[in-house]
Structures are given as C-alpha cells and as structure tokens.
Amino acid sequence: MSKNGDTGGTRDLTGAGDDDSLARSARDPAAFEPLVTRHSTALHGYFVRRAPVAADDLLAELWLQAYAARRNFDPARGSPRAWLFGVARNVLSAHWRRLAQDRPGLPSGDADVMDWAAVDDRLDASALAPELRRVISELPQDEKELLLLIAWEQLTPTEAAAVVGIPAGTARSRLHRARSRLRAHAALAPAKTRIRMTGDLA
C-alpha cells in the first residue's frame, strides 16, 4: 500500500474514481469502502503529525463522520479527497476543544503536539530547520495550515483551500505571503543553501 492508501504500484494523487465511489455509496454502502482503502494512510498521517497519541481514534471518528455525511458531499465545492481532509480537520478541531475543556491549561491548537521532525524532513538544509520551524510556527493559523496541507499531505492549493474553507484565490495569496516569509529567512543563509517544500507553488 502506498503512502496515500492506494493499493496499486503507484501513488494515486488524483483520486480517480472517488467521485463515483462517493456518489454510489449514497445508495450502496459497500461503494464507500474504496475511499477508505485509498485514503486511510494519508489521513492517518494527517492525524499522526498533529495529534499522535490520538491518531488511531481520530481516524476511526473521521470515517464514522464521513460515512454519515456522505450524502452531503458537493462536488462543486471540491474533490472527495479535499472533502475528507476537511472532515479530518473538523474531527481534529473537536478533539482539541475536548482537550481544552478537560485540561484548561493546555495551549490551544497544535503548539504542544506539532511533529516538527516531519517539518524538518521537508527542509533541504538541516542547519536552517530550527529557524524555519520557528517561522512556520509563528504564521497565522490559516497560512500555516495551507502550507502544511501542501507540504505534508501533498494536496493541491485548490484542495487545501477547500479544506480550510476559503476561496482558492485567497489561499494562493496567503500561501504567497507564507512562502515569502520562509524565503526571506532562507535568504539569510549561505547562497548554496536552499529551501524546498513538497508542493511548493511555481
């Protein structure tokens, strides 16, 4: 099985067949199963990088919610893959809210659980990683989430925009600002040092 959960020999980032599977699942529950097969690995990675201890439970909750809401999917608003990551984001937000209620002193959001080693893996220059991690951590939440959805989850900018719930044009503007801040810090390093993040926009 590949990183993104497809069972073929190559990685399927297009989600070919997802629209059909999701549409048919409204009347044939068994048609939902290919979505689970194709996307579980990628969605589990999304949770592991943000809430590692609860990742398995959050993945199970994601599929319960996605199955229950499958008839509400609107292809005009984005791809099934983006829709699933949107459900995952909602599940994660609910998890953080529960933690905040149970442990009032816990920092909100992802400050205490972010897997910065995964960020480092996307940076070419290890000497720059600590400074760039700091810059990423200080980005506005939407800019950071867009950047990481593209770098970690390999979503397209349009898909990432759908997950965050903003127009694609707004997402591109925020991504441009985030990339500019990262490049400004990378420019302080020796000329031979470069930053590369998977999914970086041309």
Accessible surface in RSA format (square Angstrom, percent):
REM  Atomic radii and reference values for relative SASA: ProtOr
REM  Chains: A
REM  Algorithm: Lee & Richards
REM  Probe-radius: 1.40
REM  Slices: 20
REM RES _ NUM      All-atoms   Total-Side   Main-Chain    Non-polar    All polar
REM                ABS   REL    ABS   REL    ABS   REL    ABS   REL    ABS   REL
RES MET A   1   151.05  78.2  72.49  48.0  78.57 187.1  61.96  52.7  89.09 118.0
RES SER A   2    21.52  18.2   8.76  11.7  12.76  29.4  19.67  41.9   1.85   2.6
RES LYS A   3    85.19  41.6  72.34  44.4  12.85  30.6  66.11  59.5  19.08  20.3
RES ASN A   4     8.65   6.0   8.14   7.9   0.51   1.2   3.69   8.9   4.97   4.8
RES GLY A   5     0.00   0.0   0.00   N/A   0.00   0.0   0.00   0.0   0.00   0.0
RES ASP A   6    11.21   7.9  11.04  11.0   0.17   0.4   8.92  21.0   2.29   2.3
RES THR A   7    99.54  70.8  69.10  70.0  30.44  72.6  37.74  50.7  61.80  93.4
RES GLY A   8    47.02  58.0   0.00   N/A  47.02  58.0  35.07  96.2  11.95  26.8
RES GLY A   9    89.40 110.3   0.00   N/A  89.40 110.3  41.82 114.8  47.59 106.6
RES THR A  10   112.09  79.7 104.59 106.0   7.51  17.9  79.36 106.6  32.73  49.5
RES ARG A  11   103.84  43.6  79.81  40.7  24.03  57.2  43.98  60.1  59.86  36.3
RES ASP A  12    40.16  28.1  29.75  29.6  10.41  24.6  20.81  49.0  19.35  19.3
RES LEU A  13    64.11  35.7  55.76  39.9   8.35  21.0  55.87  39.2   8.24  22.2
RES THR A  14   115.30  82.0  81.22  82.3  34.08  81.2  84.38 113.3  30.92  46.7
RES GLY A  15     8.88  10.9   0.00   N/A   8.88  10.9   3.38   9.3   5.50  12.3
RES ALA A  16    69.79  64.2  51.88  80.1  17.90  40.7  62.12  87.5   7.66  20.3
RES GLY A  17    42.11  51.9   0.00   N/A  42.11  51.9  28.43  78.0  13.69  30.7
RES ASP A  18     0.58   0.4   0.58   0.6   0.00   0.0   0.21   0.5   0.37   0.4
RES ASP A  19    77.78  54.5  73.61  73.3   4.18   9.9  34.90  82.1  42.88  42.8
RES ASP A  20    78.74  55.2  72.16  71.8   6.58  15.6  29.07  68.4  49.67  49.5
RES SER A  21     5.57   4.7   5.57   7.4   0.00   0.0   0.00   0.0   5.57   7.8
RES LEU A  22     3.45   1.9   1.60   1.1   1.85   4.6   1.66   1.2   1.79   4.8
RES ALA A  23    62.80  57.7  46.28  71.4  16.52  37.6  58.61  82.5   4.19  11.1
RES ARG A  24    82.84  34.8  82.84  42.2   0.00   0.0  31.46  43.0  51.38  31.1
RES SER A  25     0.00   0.0   0.00   0.0   0.00   0.0   0.00   0.0   0.00   0.0
RES ALA A  26    35.10  32.3  27.86  43.0   7.24  16.5  28.00  39.4   7.10  18.8
RES ARG A  27   181.46  76.2 146.13  74.5  35.33  84.1  74.90 102.4 106.56  64.6
RES ASP A  28    61.05  42.8  59.81  59.5   1.24   2.9  19.73  46.4  41.32  41.2
RES PRO A  29    73.66  53.7  67.52  61.6   6.14  22.3  67.82  56.0   5.85  36.3
RES ALA A  30    69.87  64.2  53.41  82.4  16.46  37.4  62.69  88.3   7.18  19.0
RES ALA A  31     4.82   4.4   0.00   0.0   4.82  11.0   4.82   6.8   0.00   0.0
RES PHE A  32    10.03   5.0  10.03   6.2   0.00   0.0  10.03   6.1   0.00   0.0
RES GLU A  33   115.13  66.1 111.20  84.1   3.93   9.4  34.70  67.1  80.43  65.7
RES PRO A  34    44.29  32.3  40.26  36.7   4.03  14.7  44.27  36.6   0.01   0.1
RES LEU A  35     0.30   0.2   0.30   0.2   0.00   0.0   0.30   0.2   0.00   0.0
RES VAL A  36    49.10  32.3  48.86  44.2   0.24   0.6  48.86  42.5   0.24   0.6
RES THR A  37    49.25  35.0  41.85  42.4   7.40  17.6  30.69  41.2  18.56  28.1
RES ARG A  38    44.40  18.6  43.03  21.9   1.36   3.2  15.83  21.6  28.57  17.3
RES HIS A  39     6.08   3.3   6.08   4.2   0.00   0.0   4.13   4.3   1.96   2.3
RES SER A  40    23.80  20.1  23.57  31.5   0.23   0.5  21.17  45.1   2.62   3.7
RES THR A  41    51.00  36.3  41.69  42.3   9.31  22.2  37.91  50.9  13.09  19.8
RES ALA A  42     8.36   7.7   4.72   7.3   3.64   8.3   8.36  11.8   0.00   0.0
RES LEU A  43     0.51   0.3   0.51   0.4   0.00   0.0   0.51   0.4   0.00   0.0
RES HIS A  44    55.31  30.2  55.31  38.4   0.00   0.0  37.62  38.8  17.69  20.6
RES GLY A  45    14.34  17.7   0.00   N/A  14.34  17.7  14.14  38.8   0.20   0.4
RES TYR A  46     0.79   0.4   0.79   0.4   0.00   0.0   0.00   0.0   0.79   1.0
RES PHE A  47     0.00   0.0   0.00   0.0   0.00   0.0   0.00   0.0   0.00   0.0
RES VAL A  48    52.27  34.4  51.67  46.8   0.60   1.4  51.67  44.9   0.60   1.6
RES ARG A  49    33.94  14.2  33.94  17.3   0.00   0.0   4.01   5.5  29.93  18.1
RES ARG A  50     3.01   1.3   3.01   1.5   0.00   0.0   1.36   1.9   1.65   1.0
RES ALA A  51     5.56   5.1   3.57   5.5   1.99   4.5   5.56   7.8   0.00   0.0
RES PRO A  52    67.07  48.9  51.67  47.1  15.40  56.0  52.01  42.9  15.06  93.6
RES VAL A  53   153.82 101.2 121.92 110.4  31.90  76.9 129.01 112.1  24.81  67.3
RES ALA A  54    18.19  16.7  14.62  22.6   3.57   8.1  17.76  25.0   0.43   1.1
RES ALA A  55     2.54   2.3   2.43   3.8   0.11   0.2   2.43   3.4   0.11   0.3
RES ASP A  56   101.69  71.2  93.19  92.8   8.49  20.1  34.82  81.9  66.87  66.7
RES ASP A  57   107.87  75.6 101.58 101.1   6.30  14.9  26.18  61.6  81.69  81.5
RES LEU A  58     4.38   2.4   4.32   3.1   0.06   0.1   4.38   3.1   0.00   0.0
RES LEU A  59    29.07  16.2  29.07  20.8   0.00   0.0  29.07  20.4   0.00   0.0
RES ALA A  60    56.95  52.4  47.32  73.0   9.63  21.9  55.11  77.6   1.85   4.9
RES GLU A  61    62.93  36.1  61.87  46.8   1.06   2.5  17.75  34.3  45.18  36.9
RES LEU A  62     0.00   0.0   0.00   0.0   0.00   0.0   0.00   0.0   0.00   0.0
RES TRP A  63    29.10  11.7  27.27  13.2   1.83   4.3  27.67  14.8   1.43   2.3
RES LEU A  64   123.55  68.8 117.69  84.2   5.86  14.7 118.91  83.5   4.64  12.5
RES GLN A  65    69.18  38.7  64.17  46.9   5.01  11.9  25.11  53.4  44.07  33.4
RES ALA A  66     0.00   0.0   0.00   0.0   0.00   0.0   0.00   0.0   0.00   0.0
RES TYR A  67    79.90  37.3  79.90  45.5   0.00   0.0  65.46  49.2  14.45  17.8
RES ALA A  68    79.82  73.4  49.89  77.0  29.93  68.1  56.34  79.3  23.48  62.2
RES ALA A  69    30.06  27.6  28.38  43.8   1.68   3.8  30.06  42.3   0.00   0.0
RES ARG A  70    16.71   7.0  13.11   6.7   3.61   8.6   0.07   0.1  16.65  10.1
RES ARG A  71   152.56  64.1 122.24  62.3  30.33  72.2  57.87  79.1  94.69  57.4
RES ASN A  72   117.24  80.8  91.70  88.6  25.53  61.5  28.70  69.1  88.54  85.6
RES PHE A  73    31.39  15.7  14.12   8.7  17.26  44.9  14.41   8.7  16.98  48.6
RES ASP A  74    61.06  42.8  54.81  54.6   6.25  14.8  19.09  44.9  41.97  41.9
RES PRO A  75    90.30  65.8  73.32  66.8  16.98  61.7  73.33  60.5  16.97 105.5
RES ALA A  76    95.51  87.8  51.45  79.4  44.06 100.2  63.30  89.1  32.21  85.3
RES ARG A  77   193.28  81.2 169.75  86.5  23.53  56.0  54.99  75.2 138.29  83.8
RES GLY A  78    24.69  30.5   0.00   N/A  24.69  30.5  21.54  59.1   3.15   7.1
RES SER A  79    36.98  31.2  26.55  35.4  10.42  24.0  32.40  69.0   4.58   6.4
RES PRO A  80     4.07   3.0   4.07   3.7   0.00   0.0   4.07   3.4   0.00   0.0
RES ARG A  81     8.82   3.7   8.74   4.5   0.08   0.2   5.22   7.1   3.60   2.2
RES ALA A  82     1.51   1.4   0.42   0.7   1.08   2.5   0.50   0.7   1.00   2.7
RES TRP A  83    51.03  20.5  41.19  19.9   9.84  23.1  35.11  18.7  15.91  25.8
RES LEU A  84     1.17   0.7   1.17   0.8   0.00   0.0   1.17   0.8   0.00   0.0
RES PHE A  85     1.22   0.6   1.22   0.8   0.00   0.0   1.22   0.7   0.00   0.0
RES GLY A  86    13.86  17.1   0.00   N/A  13.86  17.1  12.77  35.1   1.09   2.4
RES VAL A  87    16.92  11.1  15.87  14.4   1.05   2.5  16.04  13.9   0.88   2.4
RES ALA A  88     0.00   0.0   0.00   0.0   0.00   0.0   0.00   0.0   0.00   0.0
RES ARG A  89    54.45  22.9  54.31  27.7   0.14   0.3   8.90  12.2  45.55  27.6
RES ASN A  90    97.68  67.4  93.46  90.3   4.22  10.2  20.44  49.2  77.23  74.7
RES VAL A  91     2.20   1.4   1.09   1.0   1.11   2.7   2.03   1.8   0.17   0.5
RES LEU A  92     4.15   2.3   4.15   3.0   0.00   0.0   4.15   2.9   0.00   0.0
RES SER A  93    39.19  33.1  37.18  49.6   2.01   4.6  16.48  35.1  22.71  31.8
RES ALA A  94    23.80  21.9  22.93  35.4   0.87   2.0  23.40  32.9   0.40   1.1
RES HIS A  95    23.28  12.7  23.27  16.2   0.01   0.0  12.35  12.7  10.93  12.7
RES TRP A  96    41.53  16.7  37.51  18.2   4.02   9.5  36.59  19.5   4.94   8.0
RES ARG A  97   140.87  59.1 137.48  70.1   3.39   8.1  66.27  90.6  74.60  45.2
RES ARG A  98   119.30  50.1 118.77  60.5   0.53   1.3  61.92  84.6  57.39  34.8
RES LEU A  99    42.58  23.7  42.58  30.5   0.00   0.0  42.58  29.9   0.00   0.0
RES ALA A 100    42.17  38.8  36.07  55.7   6.10  13.9  36.37  51.2   5.80  15.4
RES GLN A 101   140.61  78.6 112.71  82.4  27.89  66.4  43.85  93.3  96.75  73.4
RES ASP A 102   110.25  77.2  80.76  80.4  29.49  69.7  24.39  57.4  85.86  85.6
RES ARG A 103   133.54  56.1 129.80  66.2   3.74   8.9  48.22  65.9  85.32  51.7
RES PRO A 104   118.73  86.5  90.66  82.6  28.06 102.0  93.44  77.1  25.29 157.2
RES GLY A 105    75.97  93.7   0.00   N/A  75.97  93.7  44.64 122.5  31.33  70.2
RES LEU A 106    30.99  17.3  17.01  12.2  13.98  35.1  20.29  14.2  10.70  28.8
RES PRO A 107    71.99  52.5  57.89  52.8  14.10  51.3  68.95  56.9   3.03  18.9
RES SER A 108    98.56  83.3  78.46 104.7  20.10  46.3  46.93  99.9  51.63  72.3
RES GLY A 109    28.03  34.6   0.00   N/A  28.03  34.6  21.78  59.8   6.26  14.0
RES ASP A 110     8.54   6.0   7.42   7.4   1.13   2.7   0.11   0.3   8.43   8.4
RES ALA A 111    76.25  70.1  45.01  69.5  31.24  71.1  53.98  76.0  22.27  59.0
RES ASP A 112    70.53  49.4  31.53  31.4  39.01  92.2  31.22  73.5  39.32  39.2
RES VAL A 113    39.62  26.1  28.66  25.9  10.96  26.4  35.72  31.0   3.90  10.6
RES MET A 114    16.51   8.5   1.75   1.2  14.76  35.1   1.75   1.5  14.76  19.5
RES ASP A 115    48.76  34.2  41.97  41.8   6.79  16.1  14.32  33.7  34.44  34.4
RES TRP A 116    57.75  23.2  53.92  26.1   3.84   9.0  38.84  20.7  18.91  30.7
RES ALA A 117    63.78  58.6  56.76  87.6   7.02  16.0  58.99  83.1   4.79  12.7
RES ALA A 118    16.27  15.0  11.71  18.1   4.56  10.4  14.48  20.4   1.78   4.7
RES VAL A 119     0.43   0.3   0.00   0.0   0.43   1.0   0.43   0.4   0.00   0.0
RES ASP A 120    44.16  30.9  36.18  36.0   7.98  18.9  17.60  41.4  26.56  26.5
RES ASP A 121   120.11  84.1  89.03  88.6  31.08  73.5  28.40  66.8  91.71  91.5
RES ARG A 122    45.45  19.1  44.85  22.9   0.60   1.4   4.33   5.9  41.12  24.9
RES LEU A 123    13.84   7.7   0.95   0.7  12.89  32.4   1.69   1.2  12.15  32.7
RES ASP A 124    81.49  57.1  47.64  47.4  33.85  80.0  23.22  54.6  58.27  58.1
RES ALA A 125    19.00  17.5  10.71  16.5   8.29  18.9  18.04  25.4   0.96   2.5
RES SER A 126    97.56  82.4  82.00 109.4  15.56  35.8  50.22 106.9  47.34  66.3
RES ALA A 127    97.21  89.4  63.44  97.9  33.77  76.8  75.16 105.8  22.05  58.4
RES LEU A 128    18.76  10.4  18.50  13.2   0.26   0.7  18.76  13.2   0.00   0.0
RES ALA A 129     5.60   5.2   5.60   8.6   0.00   0.0   5.60   7.9   0.00   0.0
RES PRO A 130    77.04  56.1  69.50  63.4   7.54  27.4  70.06  57.8   6.98  43.4
RES GLU A 131    64.53  37.0  61.43  46.5   3.10   7.4  32.62  63.1  31.92  26.1
RES LEU A 132     1.12   0.6   1.12   0.8   0.00   0.0   1.12   0.8   0.00   0.0
RES ARG A 133    76.53  32.1  75.86  38.7   0.66   1.6   6.37   8.7  70.15  42.5
RES ARG A 134   102.76  43.1  96.21  49.0   6.55  15.6  61.18  83.6  41.58  25.2
RES VAL A 135     1.13   0.7   1.04   0.9   0.09   0.2   1.13   1.0   0.00   0.0
RES ILE A 136     0.00   0.0   0.00   0.0   0.00   0.0   0.00   0.0   0.00   0.0
RES SER A 137    49.20  41.6  31.27  41.7  17.93  41.3  20.44  43.5  28.75  40.3
RES GLU A 138    95.77  55.0  69.63  52.7  26.14  62.2  37.70  72.9  58.08  47.4
RES LEU A 139     8.18   4.6   0.00   0.0   8.18  20.6   0.00   0.0   8.18  22.0
RES PRO A 140    70.89  51.7  59.28  54.0  11.61  42.2  70.80  58.5   0.09   0.5
RES GLN A 141    86.11  48.2  76.89  56.2   9.22  22.0  51.62 109.9  34.49  26.2
RES ASP A 142    42.44  29.7  40.54  40.4   1.90   4.5   8.19  19.3  34.25  34.2
RES GLU A 143     9.07   5.2   9.07   6.9   0.00   0.0   1.06   2.1   8.01   6.5
RES LYS A 144    15.25   7.4  15.25   9.4   0.00   0.0   1.00   0.9  14.25  15.2
RES GLU A 145     9.40   5.4   9.40   7.1   0.00   0.0   1.63   3.2   7.76   6.3
RES LEU A 146     0.00   0.0   0.00   0.0   0.00   0.0   0.00   0.0   0.00   0.0
RES LEU A 147    10.49   5.8  10.34   7.4   0.15   0.4  10.34   7.3   0.15   0.4
RES LEU A 148     0.98   0.5   0.98   0.7   0.00   0.0   0.98   0.7   0.00   0.0
RES LEU A 149     0.00   0.0   0.00   0.0   0.00   0.0   0.00   0.0   0.00   0.0
RES ILE A 150     7.16   4.1   7.16   5.3   0.00   0.0   7.16   5.2   0.00   0.0
RES ALA A 151     1.03   0.9   1.03   1.6   0.00   0.0   1.03   1.4   0.00   0.0
RES TRP A 152     4.21   1.7   3.39   1.6   0.82   1.9   3.18   1.7   1.03   1.7
RES GLU A 153     5.72   3.3   0.53   0.4   5.19  12.4   3.41   6.6   2.31   1.9
RES GLN A 154    29.23  16.3  20.87  15.3   8.36  19.9   7.22  15.4  22.02  16.7
RES LEU A 155     4.21   2.3   0.00   0.0   4.21  10.6   0.20   0.1   4.02  10.8
RES THR A 156    66.81  47.5  63.39  64.3   3.42   8.1  63.81  85.7   3.00   4.5
RES PRO A 157    17.89  13.0  17.44  15.9   0.46   1.7  17.74  14.6   0.15   0.9
RES THR A 158    73.19  52.1  71.75  72.7   1.43   3.4  55.18  74.1  18.01  27.2
RES GLU A 159    20.35  11.7  19.12  14.5   1.24   2.9   9.09  17.6  11.26   9.2
RES ALA A 160     0.00   0.0   0.00   0.0   0.00   0.0   0.00   0.0   0.00   0.0
RES ALA A 161     1.92   1.8   1.92   3.0   0.00   0.0   1.92   2.7   0.00   0.0
RES ALA A 162    39.67  36.5  11.50  17.7  28.17  64.1  20.97  29.5  18.71  49.6
RES VAL A 163     9.57   6.3   0.00   0.0   9.57  23.1   0.12   0.1   9.45  25.6
RES VAL A 164    15.65  10.3   1.04   0.9  14.61  35.2   1.13   1.0  14.52  39.4
RES GLY A 165    61.75  76.2   0.00   N/A  61.75  76.2  31.31  85.9  30.44  68.2
RES ILE A 166    30.87  17.6  19.99  14.9  10.89  26.2  23.38  16.8   7.49  20.3
RES PRO A 167    93.37  68.0  81.23  74.0  12.14  44.1  92.86  76.7   0.51   3.2
RES ALA A 168    39.09  35.9  30.89  47.7   8.20  18.7  31.03  43.7   8.06  21.3
RES GLY A 169    51.27  63.2   0.00   N/A  51.27  63.2  37.81 103.8  13.46  30.2
RES THR A 170    47.60  33.9  40.44  41.0   7.16  17.1  22.88  30.7  24.73  37.4
RES ALA A 171     0.00   0.0   0.00   0.0   0.00   0.0   0.00   0.0   0.00   0.0
RES ARG A 172   113.70  47.7 110.36  56.3   3.34   8.0  44.21  60.4  69.49  42.1
RES SER A 173    54.96  46.4  45.58  60.8   9.37  21.6  31.45  67.0  23.51  32.9
RES ARG A 174    62.00  26.0  62.00  31.6   0.00   0.0   5.42   7.4  56.59  34.3
RES LEU A 175     1.68   0.9   1.68   1.2   0.00   0.0   1.68   1.2   0.00   0.0
RES HIS A 176   112.70  61.6 112.70  78.3   0.00   0.0  74.20  76.5  38.50  44.8
RES ARG A 177   115.68  48.6 112.61  57.4   3.07   7.3  60.83  83.1  54.85  33.2
RES ALA A 178     0.00   0.0   0.00   0.0   0.00   0.0   0.00   0.0   0.00   0.0
RES ARG A 179    26.14  11.0  25.38  12.9   0.77   1.8   9.49  13.0  16.65  10.1
RES SER A 180    49.97  42.2  41.22  55.0   8.75  20.2  33.84  72.1  16.14  22.6
RES ARG A 181    93.13  39.1  89.44  45.6   3.69   8.8  40.61  55.5  52.52  31.8
RES LEU A 182     4.54   2.5   4.54   3.2   0.00   0.0   4.54   3.2   0.00   0.0
RES ARG A 183   114.65  48.1 110.73  56.4   3.92   9.3  44.47  60.8  70.17  42.5
RES ALA A 184    59.88  55.1  44.95  69.4  14.93  34.0  54.28  76.4   5.60  14.8
RES HIS A 185    43.42  23.7  41.03  28.5   2.39   6.1  27.89  28.7  15.53  18.1
RES ALA A 186    11.60  10.7   7.88  12.2   3.73   8.5   8.24  11.6   3.37   8.9
RES ALA A 187    81.33  74.8  45.74  70.6  35.59  81.0  58.69  82.7  22.64  60.0
RES LEU A 188   151.94  84.6 117.50  84.1  34.44  86.6 121.46  85.3  30.48  82.0
RES ALA A 189    18.94  17.4   3.44   5.3  15.50  35.3   8.85  12.5  10.09  26.7
RES PRO A 190    89.25  65.0  75.68  69.0  13.57  49.3  87.97  72.6   1.28   7.9
RES ALA A 191    81.87  75.3  65.03 100.4  16.84  38.3  72.85 102.6   9.01  23.9
RES LYS A 192   188.27  91.8 151.42  92.9  36.85  87.7 107.00  96.3  81.27  86.6
RES THR A 193    23.49  16.7  15.91  16.1   7.58  18.1   8.37  11.2  15.12  22.9
RES ARG A 194   148.46  62.3 143.97  73.4   4.48  10.7  69.23  94.6  79.23  48.0
RES ILE A 195    36.14  20.6  16.16  12.0  19.98  48.2  17.01  12.2  19.13  51.9
RES ARG A 196   128.20  53.8 126.06  64.3   2.14   5.1  62.28  85.1  65.93  40.0
RES MET A 197    12.96   6.7  10.35   6.8   2.62   6.2   9.42   8.0   3.54   4.7
RES THR A 198    33.64  23.9  27.46  27.8   6.18  14.7  29.08  39.1   4.56   6.9
RES GLY A 199    37.85  46.7   0.00   N/A  37.85  46.7  24.71  67.8  13.14  29.4
RES ASP A 200    70.76  49.6  40.36  40.2  30.41  71.9  20.57  48.4  50.20  50.1
RES LEU A 201    32.65  18.2  26.72  19.1   5.93  14.9  28.79  20.2   3.86  10.4
RES ALA A 202   147.65 135.8  72.56 112.0  75.09 170.8 110.03 155.0  37.61  99.6
END  Absolute sums over single chains surface
CHAIN  1 A    10179.9       8009.3       2170.6       5894.1       4285.8
END  Absolute sums over all chains
TOTAL         10179.9       8009.3       2170.6       5894.1       4285.8
